[in-house]
Amino acid sequence: MSPIFSTLTQKKAILKTALKEVDTIIIGAGSGLSTAAELRYDDANFFTATFPGYREHYGLRTINEADFYPFPTPEEQYAYWTRLISTIQNYPPGKPYLDLHRIIRDKNYFILTTNTDGQFQKAGFPPEKICTPQGDLAFFQCSKPCTDELYPNNQMIQKLLASIGPHDFAIKPEHIPRCPNCGNPLIPNIRRDNTFVEKPWIEQYQKLIELINAHKGKNILLLELGVGINTPGIIRYPFEHLTLQRNNTFLVRINLKTDNLSLLANSDKAAIIQADIGPLLEELAKEY
Ligand SMILES: [Zn+2]
């Protein structure tokens, strides 16, 4: 296995070299990148500050917990979604995202991310270069769904938020947003079950495949940032497979935790950089 580089200077050097020698960069980003941007979905303090009273009322401790909590009524579910989406939408672009943008903005790149918080778009990355196969909190979809249409929800969320008192845990039933096509409730476009509208994201995924096919024989860097082990089929395994299958393809995996390369042990086409993503990107961005 490739060495785990020890100093920040060494880590920066390996990343810088990898970035220099490529024609195309494919970013694979997971929740670790948003954690580095202080969007801590598994942090109790962040949750308590964002959702006052929810711990006492429901026994919930983190956003990750609340996302899968069966709220007793639809009105309470919508109050939670409203507060979550509003928080995410009002959150400024995180420093690691801005630094990453500075580093790769002039290069040929594409982004595949399980993050649904819109941080890439806020940092200046164009939506046409981003695929979010787990969905995007910026959109509602029909709950049935009767159509593959996605509806930007910013204005609906702001209206809903204005209708909830600070100590309310529910919206009014008549405020539940409705599908303009069939009248069923609108829900966030987040993958939860087989009602998820994924056609727009499959179309984006197709662009990624086309990009990879168009660069046969060229150098491709697969840059994995803060990807956890919960859903390895989305980024980790495809990146490792692609690295194995193709010449001129190199994988750099940056992760805070001690990590391994499932398929690429002993390969010289992959490197692990065990590092806090924030300081690493910050140091490198100074050179761009
Ligand atoms: Zn509908």
py3Dmol code that shows the C-alpha trace and the ligand (Angstrom):
import py3Dmol

protein = """\
ATOM      1  CA  MET A   1       0.000   0.000   0.000  1.00  0.00           C
ATOM      2  CA  SER A   2       1.113   3.539  -0.629  1.00  0.00           C
ATOM      3  CA  PRO A   3       2.567   5.285   2.387  1.00  0.00           C
ATOM      4  CA  ILE A   4       0.497   7.454   4.656  1.00  0.00           C
ATOM      5  CA  PHE A   5       2.300  10.763   4.326  1.00  0.00           C
ATOM      6  CA  SER A   6       3.196  12.291   7.639  1.00  0.00           C
ATOM      7  CA  THR A   7       3.825  16.027   7.482  1.00  0.00           C
ATOM      8  CA  LEU A   8       1.516  18.661   6.035  1.00  0.00           C
ATOM      9  CA  THR A   9       4.305  19.722   3.649  1.00  0.00           C
ATOM     10  CA  GLN A  10       4.637  16.147   2.364  1.00  0.00           C
ATOM     11  CA  LYS A  11       0.893  15.834   2.025  1.00  0.00           C
ATOM     12  CA  LYS A  12       0.668  19.098   0.144  1.00  0.00           C
ATOM     13  CA  ALA A  13       3.522  18.089  -2.152  1.00  0.00           C
ATOM     14  CA  ILE A  14       1.944  14.784  -3.166  1.00  0.00           C
ATOM     15  CA  LEU A  15      -1.382  16.452  -3.868  1.00  0.00           C
ATOM     16  CA  LYS A  16       0.239  19.273  -5.798  1.00  0.00           C
ATOM     17  CA  THR A  17       2.196  16.851  -7.980  1.00  0.00           C
ATOM     18  CA  ALA A  18      -0.904  14.770  -8.616  1.00  0.00           C
ATOM     19  CA  LEU A  19      -2.869  17.854  -9.676  1.00  0.00           C
ATOM     20  CA  LYS A  20      -0.120  19.099 -11.970  1.00  0.00           C
ATOM     21  CA  GLU A  21       0.184  16.013 -14.105  1.00  0.00           C
ATOM     22  CA  VAL A  22      -3.445  15.454 -15.052  1.00  0.00           C
ATOM     23  CA  ASP A  23      -5.722  16.374 -17.922  1.00  0.00           C
ATOM     24  CA  THR A  24      -8.927  15.842 -15.952  1.00  0.00           C
ATOM     25  CA  ILE A  25      -9.855  15.754 -12.276  1.00  0.00           C
ATOM     26  CA  ILE A  26     -12.866  13.882 -10.964  1.00  0.00           C
ATOM     27  CA  ILE A  27     -13.721  14.955  -7.447  1.00  0.00           C
ATOM     28  CA  GLY A  28     -15.502  12.437  -5.235  1.00  0.00           C
ATOM     29  CA  ALA A  29     -16.707  14.197  -2.102  1.00  0.00           C
ATOM     30  CA  GLY A  30     -18.374  12.871   1.029  1.00  0.00           C
ATOM     31  CA  SER A  31     -19.575  14.227   4.335  1.00  0.00           C
ATOM     32  CA  GLY A  32     -15.996  14.726   5.592  1.00  0.00           C
ATOM     33  CA  LEU A  33     -15.674  17.724   3.273  1.00  0.00           C
ATOM     34  CA  SER A  34     -18.740  19.385   4.790  1.00  0.00           C
ATOM     35  CA  THR A  35     -17.525  18.479   8.280  1.00  0.00           C
ATOM     36  CA  ALA A  36     -14.330  20.351   7.411  1.00  0.00           C
ATOM     37  CA  ALA A  37     -16.611  23.282   6.503  1.00  0.00           C
ATOM     38  CA  GLU A  38     -18.121  23.087  10.025  1.00  0.00           C
ATOM     39  CA  LEU A  39     -21.380  21.616   8.716  1.00  0.00           C
ATOM     40  CA  ARG A  40     -21.398  18.859  11.337  1.00  0.00           C
ATOM     41  CA  TYR A  41     -24.315  16.544  10.705  1.00  0.00           C
ATOM     42  CA  ASP A  42     -23.211  14.150  13.427  1.00  0.00           C
ATOM     43  CA  ASP A  43     -22.434  16.759  16.072  1.00  0.00           C
ATOM     44  CA  ALA A  44     -24.678  17.240  19.121  1.00  0.00           C
ATOM     45  CA  ASN A  45     -23.714  20.887  19.737  1.00  0.00           C
ATOM     46  CA  PHE A  46     -24.399  21.870  16.133  1.00  0.00           C
ATOM     47  CA  PHE A  47     -27.785  20.132  16.357  1.00  0.00           C
ATOM     48  CA  THR A  48     -28.806  21.770  19.650  1.00  0.00           C
ATOM     49  CA  ALA A  49     -27.864  25.211  18.331  1.00  0.00           C
ATOM     50  CA  THR A  50     -29.733  24.668  15.074  1.00  0.00           C
ATOM     51  CA  PHE A  51     -32.803  22.907  16.475  1.00  0.00           C
ATOM     52  CA  PRO A  52     -33.461  24.313  19.943  1.00  0.00           C
ATOM     53  CA  GLY A  53     -35.836  22.117  21.950  1.00  0.00           C
ATOM     54  CA  TYR A  54     -35.646  19.096  19.630  1.00  0.00           C
ATOM     55  CA  ARG A  55     -33.453  17.118  22.005  1.00  0.00           C
ATOM     56  CA  GLU A  56     -35.847  17.646  24.906  1.00  0.00           C
ATOM     57  CA  HIS A  57     -38.976  17.132  22.806  1.00  0.00           C
ATOM     58  CA  TYR A  58     -37.928  14.141  20.670  1.00  0.00           C
ATOM     59  CA  GLY A  59     -34.732  12.863  22.279  1.00  0.00           C
ATOM     60  CA  LEU A  60     -32.816  13.641  19.067  1.00  0.00           C
ATOM     61  CA  ARG A  61     -29.098  14.423  19.247  1.00  0.00           C
ATOM     62  CA  THR A  62     -27.812  14.990  15.697  1.00  0.00           C
ATOM     63  CA  ILE A  63     -29.003  15.868  12.210  1.00  0.00           C
ATOM     64  CA  ASN A  64     -28.025  12.393  11.011  1.00  0.00           C
ATOM     65  CA  GLU A  65     -30.381  10.957  13.642  1.00  0.00           C
ATOM     66  CA  ALA A  66     -33.186  13.407  12.914  1.00  0.00           C
ATOM     67  CA  ASP A  67     -33.012  12.730   9.159  1.00  0.00           C
ATOM     68  CA  PHE A  68     -34.229   9.183   9.785  1.00  0.00           C
ATOM     69  CA  TYR A  69     -36.538   9.889  12.735  1.00  0.00           C
ATOM     70  CA  PRO A  70     -40.187   8.979  12.167  1.00  0.00           C
ATOM     71  CA  PHE A  71     -41.829  12.248  13.250  1.00  0.00           C
ATOM     72  CA  PRO A  72     -45.305  11.510  14.712  1.00  0.00           C
ATOM     73  CA  THR A  73     -47.160  13.743  12.232  1.00  0.00           C
ATOM     74  CA  PRO A  74     -46.505  15.093   8.715  1.00  0.00           C
ATOM     75  CA  GLU A  75     -46.762  18.647  10.100  1.00  0.00           C
ATOM     76  CA  GLU A  76     -43.868  17.946  12.480  1.00  0.00           C
ATOM     77  CA  GLN A  77     -41.842  16.336   9.704  1.00  0.00           C
ATOM     78  CA  TYR A  78     -42.309  19.494   7.605  1.00  0.00           C
ATOM     79  CA  ALA A  79     -41.314  21.754  10.509  1.00  0.00           C
ATOM     80  CA  TYR A  80     -38.057  19.773  10.803  1.00  0.00           C
ATOM     81  CA  TRP A  81     -37.411  19.859   7.039  1.00  0.00           C
ATOM     82  CA  THR A  82     -38.147  23.585   6.954  1.00  0.00           C
ATOM     83  CA  ARG A  83     -35.602  24.342   9.687  1.00  0.00           C
ATOM     84  CA  LEU A  84     -33.009  21.978   8.201  1.00  0.00           C
ATOM     85  CA  ILE A  85     -33.283  23.279   4.640  1.00  0.00           C
ATOM     86  CA  SER A  86     -33.376  26.895   5.785  1.00  0.00           C
ATOM     87  CA  THR A  87     -30.217  26.367   7.860  1.00  0.00           C
ATOM     88  CA  ILE A  88     -28.416  24.696   4.962  1.00  0.00           C
ATOM     89  CA  GLN A  89     -29.516  27.378   2.496  1.00  0.00           C
ATOM     90  CA  ASN A  90     -28.443  30.232   4.750  1.00  0.00           C
ATOM     91  CA  TYR A  91     -25.099  28.627   5.576  1.00  0.00           C
ATOM     92  CA  PRO A  92     -22.186  30.457   3.898  1.00  0.00           C
ATOM     93  CA  PRO A  93     -19.852  28.607   1.515  1.00  0.00           C
ATOM     94  CA  GLY A  94     -17.294  26.693   3.597  1.00  0.00           C
ATOM     95  CA  LYS A  95     -13.591  27.519   3.397  1.00  0.00           C
ATOM     96  CA  PRO A  96     -12.534  24.046   2.143  1.00  0.00           C
ATOM     97  CA  TYR A  97     -15.016  24.323  -0.735  1.00  0.00           C
ATOM     98  CA  LEU A  98     -13.760  27.822  -1.614  1.00  0.00           C
ATOM     99  CA  ASP A  99     -10.134  26.633  -1.435  1.00  0.00           C
ATOM    100  CA  LEU A 100     -10.905  23.625  -3.633  1.00  0.00           C
ATOM    101  CA  HIS A 101     -12.556  25.940  -6.142  1.00  0.00           C
ATOM    102  CA  ARG A 102      -9.488  28.165  -6.185  1.00  0.00           C
ATOM    103  CA  ILE A 103      -7.220  25.156  -6.793  1.00  0.00           C
ATOM    104  CA  ILE A 104      -9.135  23.490  -9.637  1.00  0.00           C
ATOM    105  CA  ARG A 105     -11.264  26.260 -11.169  1.00  0.00           C
ATOM    106  CA  ASP A 106      -9.075  26.568 -14.304  1.00  0.00           C
ATOM    107  CA  LYS A 107      -8.774  22.814 -14.807  1.00  0.00           C
ATOM    108  CA  ASN A 108     -11.011  20.301 -16.511  1.00  0.00           C
ATOM    109  CA  TYR A 109     -13.079  18.691 -13.762  1.00  0.00           C
ATOM    110  CA  PHE A 110     -16.328  17.056 -12.700  1.00  0.00           C
ATOM    111  CA  ILE A 111     -17.784  16.518  -9.226  1.00  0.00           C
ATOM    112  CA  LEU A 112     -19.535  13.448  -7.856  1.00  0.00           C
ATOM    113  CA  THR A 113     -20.789  13.984  -4.312  1.00  0.00           C
ATOM    114  CA  THR A 114     -23.074  12.349  -1.783  1.00  0.00           C
ATOM    115  CA  ASN A 115     -23.441  15.731  -0.063  1.00  0.00           C
ATOM    116  CA  THR A 116     -26.903  17.235  -0.457  1.00  0.00           C
ATOM    117  CA  ASP A 117     -26.135  20.644   1.084  1.00  0.00           C
ATOM    118  CA  GLY A 118     -25.353  22.666  -2.054  1.00  0.00           C
ATOM    119  CA  GLN A 119     -21.929  23.756  -0.782  1.00  0.00           C
ATOM    120  CA  PHE A 120     -20.228  23.145  -4.149  1.00  0.00           C
ATOM    121  CA  GLN A 121     -22.671  25.463  -5.934  1.00  0.00           C
ATOM    122  CA  LYS A 122     -22.243  28.141  -3.255  1.00  0.00           C
ATOM    123  CA  ALA A 123     -18.453  27.991  -3.606  1.00  0.00           C
ATOM    124  CA  GLY A 124     -18.771  28.782  -7.313  1.00  0.00           C
ATOM    125  CA  PHE A 125     -18.796  25.361  -8.979  1.00  0.00           C
ATOM    126  CA  PRO A 126     -21.293  25.345 -11.889  1.00  0.00           C
ATOM    127  CA  PRO A 127     -24.309  22.998 -11.429  1.00  0.00           C
ATOM    128  CA  GLU A 128     -23.681  21.366 -14.827  1.00  0.00           C
ATOM    129  CA  LYS A 129     -20.395  19.950 -13.475  1.00  0.00           C
ATOM    130  CA  ILE A 130     -21.954  18.447 -10.333  1.00  0.00           C
ATOM    131  CA  CYS A 131     -23.714  15.116  -9.861  1.00  0.00           C
ATOM    132  CA  THR A 132     -25.457  14.482  -6.518  1.00  0.00           C
ATOM    133  CA  PRO A 133     -26.894  10.962  -6.768  1.00  0.00           C
ATOM    134  CA  GLN A 134     -28.298  11.140  -3.209  1.00  0.00           C
ATOM    135  CA  GLY A 135     -30.347  14.226  -4.106  1.00  0.00           C
ATOM    136  CA  ASP A 136     -30.181  17.909  -3.273  1.00  0.00           C
ATOM    137  CA  LEU A 137     -31.925  19.703  -0.392  1.00  0.00           C
ATOM    138  CA  ALA A 138     -32.415  22.756  -2.608  1.00  0.00           C
ATOM    139  CA  PHE A 139     -35.206  20.926  -4.438  1.00  0.00           C
ATOM    140  CA  PHE A 140     -38.621  19.501  -3.690  1.00  0.00           C
ATOM    141  CA  GLN A 141     -40.136  16.646  -5.682  1.00  0.00           C
ATOM    142  CA  CYS A 142     -43.607  15.124  -5.828  1.00  0.00           C
ATOM    143  CA  SER A 143     -44.011  12.493  -3.082  1.00  0.00           C
ATOM    144  CA  LYS A 144     -45.867  10.109  -5.404  1.00  0.00           C
ATOM    145  CA  PRO A 145     -43.941  10.962  -7.707  1.00  0.00           C
ATOM    146  CA  CYS A 146     -46.154  11.819 -10.695  1.00  0.00           C
ATOM    147  CA  THR A 147     -43.291  13.474 -12.621  1.00  0.00           C
ATOM    148  CA  ASP A 148     -39.468  13.627 -12.667  1.00  0.00           C
ATOM    149  CA  GLU A 149     -39.660  17.388 -12.194  1.00  0.00           C
ATOM    150  CA  LEU A 150     -37.602  19.020  -9.420  1.00  0.00           C
ATOM    151  CA  TYR A 151     -38.845  22.259  -7.846  1.00  0.00           C
ATOM    152  CA  PRO A 152     -36.393  24.806  -6.354  1.00  0.00           C
ATOM    153  CA  ASN A 153     -37.702  25.213  -2.802  1.00  0.00           C
ATOM    154  CA  ASN A 154     -35.970  28.341  -1.499  1.00  0.00           C
ATOM    155  CA  GLN A 155     -39.030  30.618  -1.574  1.00  0.00           C
ATOM    156  CA  MET A 156     -41.383  27.894  -0.292  1.00  0.00           C
ATOM    157  CA  ILE A 157     -39.029  27.219   2.630  1.00  0.00           C
ATOM    158  CA  GLN A 158     -38.739  30.897   3.559  1.00  0.00           C
ATOM    159  CA  LYS A 159     -42.560  31.179   3.563  1.00  0.00           C
ATOM    160  CA  LEU A 160     -42.906  28.043   5.678  1.00  0.00           C
ATOM    161  CA  LEU A 161     -40.271  29.241   8.135  1.00  0.00           C
ATOM    162  CA  ALA A 162     -42.111  32.544   8.573  1.00  0.00           C
ATOM    163  CA  SER A 163     -45.282  30.584   9.427  1.00  0.00           C
ATOM    164  CA  ILE A 164     -43.697  28.615  12.316  1.00  0.00           C
ATOM    165  CA  GLY A 165     -43.332  30.129  15.773  1.00  0.00           C
ATOM    166  CA  PRO A 166     -39.926  29.634  17.450  1.00  0.00           C
ATOM    167  CA  HIS A 167     -41.420  27.150  19.928  1.00  0.00           C
ATOM    168  CA  ASP A 168     -43.643  25.293  17.445  1.00  0.00           C
ATOM    169  CA  PHE A 169     -42.744  21.762  16.375  1.00  0.00           C
ATOM    170  CA  ALA A 170     -45.317  21.626  13.566  1.00  0.00           C
ATOM    171  CA  ILE A 171     -46.458  23.608  10.554  1.00  0.00           C
ATOM    172  CA  LYS A 172     -50.164  24.128   9.865  1.00  0.00           C
ATOM    173  CA  PRO A 173     -51.721  21.311   7.764  1.00  0.00           C
ATOM    174  CA  GLU A 174     -52.837  23.764   5.084  1.00  0.00           C
ATOM    175  CA  HIS A 175     -49.215  24.915   4.629  1.00  0.00           C
ATOM    176  CA  ILE A 176     -47.904  21.519   3.461  1.00  0.00           C
ATOM    177  CA  PRO A 177     -46.451  22.282  -0.005  1.00  0.00           C
ATOM    178  CA  ARG A 178     -48.297  20.531  -2.826  1.00  0.00           C
ATOM    179  CA  CYS A 179     -47.241  19.175  -6.209  1.00  0.00           C
ATOM    180  CA  PRO A 180     -48.460  21.642  -8.869  1.00  0.00           C
ATOM    181  CA  ASN A 181     -49.163  18.666 -11.154  1.00  0.00           C
ATOM    182  CA  CYS A 182     -51.153  16.203  -8.964  1.00  0.00           C
ATOM    183  CA  GLY A 183     -51.717  17.891  -5.590  1.00  0.00           C
ATOM    184  CA  ASN A 184     -49.815  15.319  -3.496  1.00  0.00           C
ATOM    185  CA  PRO A 185     -47.357  16.706  -0.923  1.00  0.00           C
ATOM    186  CA  LEU A 186     -43.953  17.883  -2.120  1.00  0.00           C
ATOM    187  CA  ILE A 187     -40.989  16.387  -0.255  1.00  0.00           C
ATOM    188  CA  PRO A 188     -37.228  17.085  -0.297  1.00  0.00           C
ATOM    189  CA  ASN A 189     -35.378  15.439  -3.186  1.00  0.00           C
ATOM    190  CA  ILE A 190     -33.313  13.184  -0.925  1.00  0.00           C
ATOM    191  CA  ARG A 191     -32.831   9.464  -1.507  1.00  0.00           C
ATOM    192  CA  ARG A 192     -34.843   7.663   1.179  1.00  0.00           C
ATOM    193  CA  ASP A 193     -36.840   5.027  -0.665  1.00  0.00           C
ATOM    194  CA  ASN A 194     -38.084   4.115  -4.138  1.00  0.00           C
ATOM    195  CA  THR A 195     -40.071   7.347  -4.517  1.00  0.00           C
ATOM    196  CA  PHE A 196     -36.806   9.264  -4.981  1.00  0.00           C
ATOM    197  CA  VAL A 197     -36.738  11.229  -8.256  1.00  0.00           C
ATOM    198  CA  GLU A 198     -33.317  10.404  -9.656  1.00  0.00           C
ATOM    199  CA  LYS A 199     -33.661  11.023 -13.385  1.00  0.00           C
ATOM    200  CA  PRO A 200     -31.983  14.470 -13.265  1.00  0.00           C
ATOM    201  CA  TRP A 201     -29.019  12.932 -11.414  1.00  0.00           C
ATOM    202  CA  ILE A 202     -28.762   9.962 -13.773  1.00  0.00           C
ATOM    203  CA  GLU A 203     -28.473  12.491 -16.601  1.00  0.00           C
ATOM    204  CA  GLN A 204     -25.626  14.185 -14.716  1.00  0.00           C
ATOM    205  CA  TYR A 205     -23.996  10.797 -14.102  1.00  0.00           C
ATOM    206  CA  GLN A 206     -24.137  10.190 -17.845  1.00  0.00           C
ATOM    207  CA  LYS A 207     -22.068  13.351 -18.343  1.00  0.00           C
ATOM    208  CA  LEU A 208     -19.436  11.932 -16.004  1.00  0.00           C
ATOM    209  CA  ILE A 209     -19.299   8.668 -17.967  1.00  0.00           C
ATOM    210  CA  GLU A 210     -18.992  10.626 -21.217  1.00  0.00           C
ATOM    211  CA  LEU A 211     -16.146  12.681 -19.754  1.00  0.00           C
ATOM    212  CA  ILE A 212     -14.285   9.534 -18.696  1.00  0.00           C
ATOM    213  CA  ASN A 213     -14.815   7.932 -22.119  1.00  0.00           C
ATOM    214  CA  ALA A 214     -13.671  11.072 -23.903  1.00  0.00           C
ATOM    215  CA  HIS A 215     -10.377  10.993 -21.983  1.00  0.00           C
ATOM    216  CA  LYS A 216      -9.192   7.515 -22.901  1.00  0.00           C
ATOM    217  CA  GLY A 217      -5.397   7.531 -22.836  1.00  0.00           C
ATOM    218  CA  LYS A 218      -5.267  10.857 -20.989  1.00  0.00           C
ATOM    219  CA  ASN A 219      -4.253  11.323 -17.369  1.00  0.00           C
ATOM    220  CA  ILE A 220      -7.187  11.320 -14.954  1.00  0.00           C
ATOM    221  CA  LEU A 221      -6.925  12.108 -11.262  1.00  0.00           C
ATOM    222  CA  LEU A 222      -9.659  10.729  -9.037  1.00  0.00           C
ATOM    223  CA  LEU A 223      -9.552  12.928  -5.961  1.00  0.00           C
ATOM    224  CA  GLU A 224     -11.561  11.533  -3.074  1.00  0.00           C
ATOM    225  CA  LEU A 225     -12.319  13.959  -0.251  1.00  0.00           C
ATOM    226  CA  GLY A 226     -13.817  12.889   3.064  1.00  0.00           C
ATOM    227  CA  VAL A 227     -15.736   9.910   1.701  1.00  0.00           C
ATOM    228  CA  GLY A 228     -16.939   7.627   4.491  1.00  0.00           C
ATOM    229  CA  ILE A 229     -17.613   3.918   4.381  1.00  0.00           C
ATOM    230  CA  ASN A 230     -21.425   3.896   4.629  1.00  0.00           C
ATOM    231  CA  THR A 231     -22.200   3.964   0.914  1.00  0.00           C
ATOM    232  CA  PRO A 232     -18.985   2.703  -0.784  1.00  0.00           C
ATOM    233  CA  GLY A 233     -20.884   1.842  -3.977  1.00  0.00           C
ATOM    234  CA  ILE A 234     -21.308   5.492  -4.940  1.00  0.00           C
ATOM    235  CA  ILE A 235     -17.742   6.834  -4.889  1.00  0.00           C
ATOM    236  CA  ARG A 236     -15.186   4.538  -3.235  1.00  0.00           C
ATOM    237  CA  TYR A 237     -15.647   1.321  -5.226  1.00  0.00           C
ATOM    238  CA  PRO A 238     -16.239   2.977  -8.629  1.00  0.00           C
ATOM    239  CA  PHE A 239     -13.108   5.117  -8.124  1.00  0.00           C
ATOM    240  CA  GLU A 240     -11.029   2.078  -7.147  1.00  0.00           C
ATOM    241  CA  HIS A 241     -12.418   0.044 -10.073  1.00  0.00           C
ATOM    242  CA  LEU A 242     -11.695   2.809 -12.562  1.00  0.00           C
ATOM    243  CA  THR A 243      -8.143   3.156 -11.253  1.00  0.00           C
ATOM    244  CA  LEU A 244      -7.591  -0.577 -11.599  1.00  0.00           C
ATOM    245  CA  GLN A 245      -9.094  -0.816 -15.065  1.00  0.00           C
ATOM    246  CA  ARG A 246      -7.470   2.137 -16.768  1.00  0.00           C
ATOM    247  CA  ASN A 247      -3.971   3.221 -17.483  1.00  0.00           C
ATOM    248  CA  ASN A 248      -3.072   6.831 -16.688  1.00  0.00           C
ATOM    249  CA  THR A 249      -5.607   6.948 -13.866  1.00  0.00           C
ATOM    250  CA  PHE A 250      -4.473   7.817 -10.363  1.00  0.00           C
ATOM    251  CA  LEU A 251      -6.465   7.849  -7.136  1.00  0.00           C
ATOM    252  CA  VAL A 252      -5.732  10.151  -4.225  1.00  0.00           C
ATOM    253  CA  ARG A 253      -7.838   9.492  -1.148  1.00  0.00           C
ATOM    254  CA  ILE A 254      -7.836  12.232   1.488  1.00  0.00           C
ATOM    255  CA  ASN A 255      -9.458  11.279   4.761  1.00  0.00           C
ATOM    256  CA  LEU A 256      -9.045  12.292   8.373  1.00  0.00           C
ATOM    257  CA  LYS A 257      -9.369   8.763   9.660  1.00  0.00           C
ATOM    258  CA  THR A 258      -6.914   5.921   9.179  1.00  0.00           C
ATOM    259  CA  ASP A 259      -8.037   4.334   6.000  1.00  0.00           C
ATOM    260  CA  ASN A 260      -7.258   1.679   3.489  1.00  0.00           C
ATOM    261  CA  LEU A 261      -7.632   0.950  -0.197  1.00  0.00           C
ATOM    262  CA  SER A 262      -9.916  -2.049  -0.572  1.00  0.00           C
ATOM    263  CA  LEU A 263      -8.997  -2.979  -4.133  1.00  0.00           C
ATOM    264  CA  LEU A 264      -5.758  -1.113  -4.565  1.00  0.00           C
ATOM    265  CA  ALA A 265      -3.528  -2.398  -1.796  1.00  0.00           C
ATOM    266  CA  ASN A 266       0.076  -2.524  -3.047  1.00  0.00           C
ATOM    267  CA  SER A 267      -0.825  -0.415  -6.061  1.00  0.00           C
ATOM    268  CA  ASP A 268       1.397   2.460  -7.138  1.00  0.00           C
ATOM    269  CA  LYS A 269      -1.602   4.096  -8.790  1.00  0.00           C
ATOM    270  CA  ALA A 270      -3.139   5.202  -5.509  1.00  0.00           C
ATOM    271  CA  ALA A 271      -2.158   7.232  -2.488  1.00  0.00           C
ATOM    272  CA  ILE A 272      -3.785   7.820   0.839  1.00  0.00           C
ATOM    273  CA  ILE A 273      -3.311  11.168   2.480  1.00  0.00           C
ATOM    274  CA  GLN A 274      -4.467  10.938   6.056  1.00  0.00           C
ATOM    275  CA  ALA A 275      -5.185  14.566   6.856  1.00  0.00           C
ATOM    276  CA  ASP A 276      -7.625  17.179   8.013  1.00  0.00           C
ATOM    277  CA  ILE A 277      -8.938  18.360   4.631  1.00  0.00           C
ATOM    278  CA  GLY A 278      -9.415  21.994   5.720  1.00  0.00           C
ATOM    279  CA  PRO A 279      -5.796  22.928   6.541  1.00  0.00           C
ATOM    280  CA  LEU A 280      -4.449  20.863   3.620  1.00  0.00           C
ATOM    281  CA  LEU A 281      -6.602  22.629   1.006  1.00  0.00           C
ATOM    282  CA  GLU A 282      -5.984  25.981   2.697  1.00  0.00           C
ATOM    283  CA  GLU A 283      -2.197  25.565   2.412  1.00  0.00           C
ATOM    284  CA  LEU A 284      -2.372  24.406  -1.186  1.00  0.00           C
ATOM    285  CA  ALA A 285      -4.832  27.153  -2.223  1.00  0.00           C
ATOM    286  CA  LYS A 286      -2.237  29.785  -1.243  1.00  0.00           C
ATOM    287  CA  GLU A 287      -0.188  28.671  -4.244  1.00  0.00           C
ATOM    288  CA  TYR A 288      -3.003  29.192  -6.751  1.00  0.00           C
TER     289      TYR A 288
END
"""
ligand_1 = """\
1
ZN
Zn -47.302 15.022 -8.304
"""
view = py3Dmol.view(width=600, height=400)
view.addModel(protein, "pdb")
view.setStyle({"model": 0}, {"cartoon": {"style": "trace"}})
view.addModel(ligand_1, "xyz")
view.setStyle({"model": 1}, {"stick": {}})
view.zoomTo()
view.show()
